[in-house]
Amino acid sequence: MSGARAAIRYAKAILSLATDKKSAESVNNDMKLMANTMSENIELNDVLTNAVIKAEVKKAVLLKIFPKLNSISTDLFDVLITNKRVDILPEIAIQYSVLFDAVNGKEKAKVTTAIPMTKELEAKVLDKVRELTNKEVTLENIVDESIIGGFILRVGDKQYNASISNKLNKLKREFTLN
């Protein structure tokens, strides 16, 4: 990820400005919209990263696609174009949301399961999350059939692996050591 450190710095600056102007939540909604749109639209990313396309065209494209953004969000376009960093806008949008959630005591947990989560498994996972963190957590379910069963929970930098494949690998290691 090129520009990841720069994206974090821009995101921190925007969050600070938005907090001062009491617009942090509105800007967060803008950043989520931008991140989702840019992750789903390869052509938009191509426009932003293309060095041949003029800065004015990039700004016009962004303003056309995102016409109803907070002024702080649209001012970000100008800053990025001036600094020739408009290519890192998707990363900035993602980092802003991460920082916003951290400031507000929220965190995203990734749960990998072999099949889509049931309500029972979701309750079990949320119990485990409460053991690992005291923040409000939103769950993101990733389906990976290779774990066979159980789940792998990742909250921040902590990981809890309760997958069948992990247990089988532990058994395999025990048998090969003896």
Order of alpha helices (4+ residues) and beta strands (2+ residues): alpha-alpha-alpha-alpha-alpha-alpha-beta-alpha-beta-beta-beta-alpha
